[in-house]
Amino acid sequence: MLGYNRAGLAIYEWLLEQHDVDVLGLFTTTDQLETISSLELDFIVSAGYDHRIPEHIIDHPDIACINVHPSYLPYNRGKDPNVWSIAEGTPAGVSIHLVEPDFDTGPVIAQMQVKTDFADTGLDLHQRLEDAQLECFKQAWPEIRSGEFDAEPQRETDATAHIRGDLHDLCHLHPDDQYTVKELLDILRALTHPPYENAHIEVDGETYYLEVSICQADEEAD
């Protein structure tokens, strides 16, 4: 098992409880990868692993190397899918896919879409996607475990992807930039993820950090 975030740990702990699975370890750093090549494996499961997996490790297990990614692929490959689903209005969800040398490009084994609404912040969606990763994995595992699963190629025409630097650029708001009200609110709520200070603006030589809170109005009584 490769991974170290909350979703990865939850999947790891769930696998430990399964009577038909021998989990040989939890690997979190790149210097541990060569240990994997000495093990006899049916699967490598990656969830929350933040490094590129070398091709010889991808090809090592007898059945498959799979990844659990917190986006509705092919949307939002790469970093911070929760942010970009809100900021760009793309579908939110989780996907289980075969690992390829490029990040998050492999054929999809299973997916689960996650609902969003205009009150969501980046933190709200992040937590929802963490929970959905475990649920999607639990539902898909019987077919994966048997090796009798289908994997559908991703639609490259719909693909979006982001690297770490894209979030840095999104966080820096420029006083003279122009947005619609909704565009600006989408960016602010996407970047609202306490305790992190993300969105910021410089005015008169001072830096200010911004968060937003949106509440849905109560429905009026008939």
C-alpha positions as a Python dict, from the first residue, in 0.01 Angstrom:
ca = {
    (1, 'M'): (0, 0, 0),
    (2, 'L'): (132, 342, -100),
    (3, 'G'): (-6, 647, 76),
    (4, 'Y'): (-10, 861, 384),
    (5, 'N'): (-313, 1094, 389),
    (6, 'R'): (-642, 1032, 573),
    (7, 'A'): (-808, 852, 281),
    (8, 'G'): (-503, 633, 223),
    (9, 'L'): (-484, 540, 590),
    (10, 'A'): (-858, 457, 597),
    (11, 'I'): (-821, 225, 295),
    (12, 'Y'): (-512, 65, 448),
    (13, 'E'): (-690, -2, 777),
    (14, 'W'): (-994, -143, 594),
    (15, 'L'): (-774, -379, 393),
    (16, 'L'): (-613, -502, 715),
    (17, 'E'): (-958, -614, 831),
    (18, 'Q'): (-1026, -827, 523),
    (19, 'H'): (-976, -1199, 578),
    (20, 'D'): (-868, -1270, 218),
    (21, 'V'): (-597, -1004, 196),
    (22, 'D'): (-238, -1009, 319),
    (23, 'V'): (-120, -648, 344),
    (24, 'L'): (258, -648, 334),
    (25, 'G'): (324, -289, 429),
    (26, 'L'): (242, 80, 412),
    (27, 'F'): (501, 273, 211),
    (28, 'T'): (506, 652, 221),
    (29, 'T'): (843, 770, 86),
    (30, 'T'): (1032, 724, -240),
    (31, 'D'): (1331, 558, -72),
    (32, 'Q'): (1103, 270, 35),
    (33, 'L'): (998, 182, -320),
    (34, 'E'): (1286, -53, -395),
    (35, 'T'): (1172, -272, -105),
    (36, 'I'): (855, -338, -305),
    (37, 'S'): (1050, -490, -594),
    (38, 'S'): (1167, -770, -363),
    (39, 'L'): (812, -868, -263),
    (40, 'E'): (573, -1109, -435),
    (41, 'L'): (259, -903, -496),
    (42, 'D'): (-76, -936, -666),
    (43, 'F'): (-152, -566, -627),
    (44, 'I'): (-6, -232, -537),
    (45, 'V'): (-270, 7, -407),
    (46, 'S'): (-188, 378, -404),
    (47, 'A'): (-404, 632, -220),
    (48, 'G'): (-263, 967, -118),
    (49, 'Y'): (85, 883, -244),
    (50, 'D'): (237, 1215, -354),
    (51, 'H'): (522, 1092, -575),
    (52, 'R'): (561, 954, -925),
    (53, 'I'): (576, 573, -923),
    (54, 'P'): (860, 433, -1140),
    (55, 'E'): (756, 213, -1431),
    (56, 'H'): (935, -95, -1298),
    (57, 'I'): (734, -67, -975),
    (58, 'I'): (410, -17, -1170),
    (59, 'D'): (480, -336, -1366),
    (60, 'H'): (591, -541, -1064),
    (61, 'P'): (262, -680, -923),
    (62, 'D'): (115, -988, -1091),
    (63, 'I'): (-231, -832, -1142),
    (64, 'A'): (-229, -453, -1121),
    (65, 'C'): (-98, -132, -970),
    (66, 'I'): (-400, 86, -897),
    (67, 'N'): (-450, 438, -765),
    (68, 'V'): (-740, 599, -582),
    (69, 'H'): (-763, 962, -694),
    (70, 'P'): (-995, 1228, -546),
    (71, 'S'): (-1131, 1356, -877),
    (72, 'Y'): (-1385, 1248, -1135),
    (73, 'L'): (-1133, 1160, -1404),
    (74, 'P'): (-1043, 1275, -1660),
    (75, 'Y'): (-1124, 1604, -1484),
    (76, 'N'): (-865, 1742, -1243),
    (77, 'R'): (-572, 1512, -1280),
    (78, 'G'): (-284, 1603, -1055),
    (79, 'K'): (-291, 1834, -757),
    (80, 'D'): (-575, 1983, -550),
    (81, 'P'): (-882, 1840, -729),
    (82, 'N'): (-1116, 1976, -462),
    (83, 'V'): (-1002, 2331, -537),
    (84, 'W'): (-1033, 2305, -913),
    (85, 'S'): (-1374, 2138, -911),
    (86, 'I'): (-1506, 2449, -736),
    (87, 'A'): (-1296, 2715, -908),
    (88, 'E'): (-1353, 2578, -1260),
    (89, 'G'): (-1696, 2422, -1217),
    (90, 'T'): (-1588, 2072, -1320),
    (91, 'P'): (-1750, 1753, -1186),
    (92, 'A'): (-1629, 1640, -844),
    (93, 'G'): (-1579, 1278, -749),
    (94, 'V'): (-1331, 997, -696),
    (95, 'S'): (-1180, 745, -936),
    (96, 'I'): (-991, 417, -914),
    (97, 'H'): (-760, 371, -1210),
    (98, 'L'): (-468, 169, -1335),
    (99, 'V'): (-140, 349, -1276),
    (100, 'E'): (60, 472, -1573),
    (101, 'P'): (391, 663, -1567),
    (102, 'D'): (203, 994, -1610),
    (103, 'F'): (-9, 1116, -1321),
    (104, 'D'): (-373, 1001, -1319),
    (105, 'T'): (-397, 909, -1688),
    (106, 'G'): (-462, 534, -1665),
    (107, 'P'): (-783, 350, -1755),
    (108, 'V'): (-1060, 388, -1497),
    (109, 'I'): (-1185, 84, -1304),
    (110, 'A'): (-1451, 256, -1091),
    (111, 'Q'): (-1582, 605, -1022),
    (112, 'M'): (-1818, 781, -785),
    (113, 'Q'): (-1947, 1133, -842),
    (114, 'V'): (-1975, 1361, -538),
    (115, 'K'): (-2243, 1628, -520),
    (116, 'T'): (-2148, 1989, -461),
    (117, 'D'): (-2339, 2308, -400),
    (118, 'F'): (-2266, 2681, -391),
    (119, 'A'): (-2211, 2682, -14),
    (120, 'D'): (-1919, 2437, -35),
    (121, 'T'): (-1568, 2548, 54),
    (122, 'G'): (-1250, 2374, -48),
    (123, 'L'): (-1238, 2216, 298),
    (124, 'D'): (-1596, 2090, 273),
    (125, 'L'): (-1532, 1919, -58),
    (126, 'H'): (-1193, 1787, 52),
    (127, 'Q'): (-1353, 1606, 345),
    (128, 'R'): (-1636, 1472, 130),
    (129, 'L'): (-1389, 1339, -127),
    (130, 'E'): (-1186, 1167, 144),
    (131, 'D'): (-1494, 978, 262),
    (132, 'A'): (-1595, 892, -95),
    (133, 'Q'): (-1253, 741, -171),
    (134, 'L'): (-1299, 476, 97),
    (135, 'E'): (-1658, 405, -4),
    (136, 'C'): (-1571, 373, -374),
    (137, 'F'): (-1279, 145, -294),
    (138, 'K'): (-1490, -81, -71),
    (139, 'Q'): (-1752, -117, -344),
    (140, 'A'): (-1498, -188, -618),
    (141, 'W'): (-1263, -415, -422),
    (142, 'P'): (-1440, -751, -481),
    (143, 'E'): (-1401, -720, -859),
    (144, 'I'): (-1051, -581, -827),
    (145, 'R'): (-949, -858, -589),
    (146, 'S'): (-1073, -1124, -829),
    (147, 'G'): (-881, -968, -1115),
    (148, 'E'): (-1202, -967, -1319),
    (149, 'F'): (-1249, -594, -1362),
    (150, 'D'): (-1299, -371, -1664),
    (151, 'A'): (-1088, -60, -1714),
    (152, 'E'): (-1210, 209, -1951),
    (153, 'P'): (-970, 453, -2117),
    (154, 'Q'): (-1017, 814, -2014),
    (155, 'R'): (-1170, 1070, -2249),
    (156, 'E'): (-872, 1287, -2339),
    (157, 'T'): (-1099, 1552, -2492),
    (158, 'D'): (-1240, 1626, -2143),
    (159, 'A'): (-913, 1604, -1953),
    (160, 'T'): (-795, 1882, -1723),
    (161, 'A'): (-482, 1877, -1509),
    (162, 'H'): (-306, 2095, -1255),
    (163, 'I'): (34, 2110, -1090),
    (164, 'R'): (124, 2253, -751),
    (165, 'G'): (223, 2590, -897),
    (166, 'D'): (-128, 2640, -1039),
    (167, 'L'): (-266, 2665, -685),
    (168, 'H'): (-2, 2923, -595),
    (169, 'D'): (-108, 3134, -891),
    (170, 'L'): (-478, 3102, -806),
    (171, 'C'): (-413, 3215, -448),
    (172, 'H'): (-259, 3547, -556),
    (173, 'L'): (-545, 3785, -632),
    (174, 'H'): (-455, 4097, -826),
    (175, 'P'): (-643, 4418, -738),
    (176, 'D'): (-693, 4516, -1103),
    (177, 'D'): (-816, 4177, -1230),
    (178, 'Q'): (-1179, 4160, -1334),
    (179, 'Y'): (-1421, 3881, -1243),
    (180, 'T'): (-1793, 3829, -1234),
    (181, 'V'): (-1922, 3813, -878),
    (182, 'K'): (-1974, 3437, -905),
    (183, 'E'): (-1628, 3377, -1054),
    (184, 'L'): (-1464, 3556, -762),
    (185, 'L'): (-1681, 3380, -503),
    (186, 'D'): (-1601, 3043, -661),
    (187, 'I'): (-1229, 3116, -631),
    (188, 'L'): (-1259, 3234, -271),
    (189, 'R'): (-1467, 2941, -154),
    (190, 'A'): (-1239, 2697, -339),
    (191, 'L'): (-944, 2843, -147),
    (192, 'T'): (-1121, 2854, 189),
    (193, 'H'): (-957, 2564, 371),
    (194, 'P'): (-874, 2654, 731),
    (195, 'P'): (-625, 2650, 892),
    (196, 'Y'): (-444, 2725, 564),
    (197, 'E'): (-417, 3087, 451),
    (198, 'N'): (-461, 3063, 76),
    (199, 'A'): (-627, 3350, -110),
    (200, 'H'): (-441, 3677, -59),
    (201, 'I'): (-423, 4026, -204),
    (202, 'E'): (-176, 4313, -169),
    (203, 'V'): (-327, 4659, -113),
    (204, 'D'): (-117, 4967, -31),
    (205, 'G'): (186, 4752, 38),
    (206, 'E'): (4, 4525, 284),
    (207, 'T'): (-95, 4161, 231),
    (208, 'Y'): (-445, 4051, 332),
    (209, 'Y'): (-577, 3696, 346),
    (210, 'L'): (-934, 3619, 243),
    (211, 'E'): (-1187, 3349, 323),
    (212, 'V'): (-1556, 3330, 245),
    (213, 'S'): (-1857, 3175, 415),
    (214, 'I'): (-2178, 3119, 218),
    (215, 'C'): (-2504, 3010, 378),
    (216, 'Q'): (-2812, 2899, 192),
    (217, 'A'): (-3122, 3102, 275),
    (218, 'D'): (-3394, 2918, 463),
    (219, 'E'): (-3682, 2816, 242),
    (220, 'E'): (-3984, 3036, 298),
    (221, 'A'): (-4283, 2868, 451),
    (222, 'D'): (-4577, 2813, 216),
}
